[in-house]
Amino acid sequence: MPPTEIDRQRSLYRFLTKSARKGEAADAGAALARLELLDTSELNGVADGMQQRLSEMYPDAPDLRALLAGSATADQLAALQTYDWVTAGLYAFGLPPTKTRSGTAESSAHRALKEWAAANGEALGAPAGSAGTTERWFPSGDESDAAFIGESDALIVEVRPRGAEPHELRQALFALVKMRAVLEAEQSLDGQSGTVRATLVVEDAPSGEVEQLARRLGVGLFVR
C-alpha cells in the first residue's frame, strides 16, 4: 500500500526537524528518496501541506521549508534549532519522541541498525520495488523502526542491537504483531488485499525461547 499524504508529511517532518535541531540545511535528494517521490515539485507539495498543518496548530512555528530550499538565514537557523519540535510533532502529527521500546533515548547502535535495515530490503526479503524508510508511523500511534511498503505487500521491521535482553526481544515481537494487524486493517479499509510480513532484526543469536515465540507469532528473525 503506497504511503498516504499524511504519512509523507509525517516522514518529512521527522526528516526536517532532525536537521532543524542541528541548525543545518536538509538534503533535498535524501528527502526525495525517503518519501519515494519523483521530483522536487512533488516534494514541495508535501512540504507545503506539512507546513500548513503545522501552522494551523502552531502559527508561530518557524518555516521548515527553508531547510529544503537552502535559503534559511543564520537567524532562521537559530530559531529552527531552538524550537520545540517534539511537542509540535506530537500534537500536529501524532508523532511521539523517538525512543527505544524501553523508554530510554535512542542509542547510536539502535539508530545505526534501523538505518541498515531500511537500506537492505533485499537481504530482508522486502517486496519488490519497495523503498525502505525508517520510523514508519501507524494510526495506532506506534512507529516501526523500518518499513517497506509495496503496491500490495509490505514488510514491517523492528531492530534490537547487540546486548538486547530477552524481554526486549519478546516486546519487539509483540509490537510487530500489533503493527502488522494495524497495517492489514489499513489495507482492508482501502479495499486492498496483500501480504503484510514482520521481521525482527537482531545482532545476537536469539535464545530458543525467543525463536519459538517468533515462529508461533509468525514473525521472521534475521541475525545480522
C-alpha positions, -999 to 999 in steps of 0.1 A, spaced: 0 0 0 16 33 -10 21 60 17 -7 84 22 -2 122 20 -3 124 58 23 96 60 46 116 38 40 148 58 49 129 90 80 114 74 91 148 60 85 164 94 108 138 110 134 143 84 134 181 85 133 185 123 164 164 126 182 189 105 165 218 124 178 206 157 213 206 143 208 240 127 217 226 93 202 227 58 185 194 47 194 172 18 165 175 -7 178 145 -26 177 123 5 142 136 13 130 126 -22 144 91 -17 129 87 17 94 98 6 96 78 -26 89 109 -47 99 116 -83 108 153 -84 112 184 -63 77 197 -73 62 167 -56 84 172 -26 75 209 -24 38 199 -24 43 176 5 63 203 23 35 229 17 9 205 32 31 197 61 38 234 69 1 243 66 -9 215 90 18 226 114 9 263 112 -28 257 118 -20 244 153 13 264 158 11 297 140 44 308 154 63 277 142 94 285 121 91 275 84 108 242 79 106 245 41 136 270 43 158 240 51 149 222 19 154 254 -2 187 261 14 176 296 19 175 298 57 194 328 72 216 324 103 188 339 124 163 315 109 186 285 115 189 296 152 151 298 155 147 264 139 173 249 162 157 261 194 120 254 186 102 226 205 97 203 175 89 173 198 58 189 213 47 203 179 51 169 163 32 152 190 1 173 187 2 183 150 12 149 136 7 124 164 45 117 165 59 105 198 95 114 206 120 89 191 125 63 218 135 27 221 108 5 235 124 6 269 116 43 271 151 55 271 167 78 245 176 60 213 211 47 212 235 52 184 237 14 180 199 12 176 198 41 152 226 26 131 209 -8 129 175 5 119 192 26 91 210 -5 80 176 -24 79 160 4 58 189 2 33 189 -36 30 155 -46 19 168 -73 -4 185 -91 24 153 -89 45 131 -101 17 112 -68 12 85 -66 -15 100 -60 -50 102 -23 -59 96 -10 -24 119 16 -8 128 13 28 120 40 53 128 44 90 102 54 116 70 45 98 40 59 117 9 38 123 -26 51 132 -24 32 165 4 57 175 31 31 170 62 35 149 82 8 133 120 11 131 118 4 94 92 -5 68 89 -14 32 55 -7 17 49 -21 -18 19 -17 -40 1 -45 -22 26 -63 0 46 -49 29 73 -57 54 75 -41 89 108 -43 107 119 -38 143 156 -39 153 173 -47 185 211 -42 186 237 -63 204 231 -68 241 193 -67 240 177 -85 268 153 -114 262 123 -94 274 132 -66 250 131 -91 221 97 -105 233 83 -70 235 96 -63 199 79 -94 186 45 -85 201 50 -49 188 54 -62 153 23 -83 157 3 -52 166 17 -31 138 11 -59 113 -25 -61 123 -29 -23 121 -14 -22 86 -37 -51 75 -67 -31 88 -55 0 68 -53 -21 37 -88 -35 43 -103 0 47 -87 9 14 -102 -22 -3 -68 -37 -8 -56 -72 -1 -19 -81 3 5 -98 25 20 -79 55 50 -96 70 70 -87 101 107 -93 109 128 -86 139 165 -78 131 190 -86 158 228 -87 162 230 -115 188 216 -150 180 183 -152 200 176 -179 226 155 -209 217 126 -194 237 126 -163 215 129 -183 183 99 -204 193 78 -174 202 87 -158 168 76 -189 150 43 -191 169 36 -154 162 46 -157 125 73 -131 128 107 -135 110 140 -133 127 171 -120 110 205 -121 126 228 -95 111 
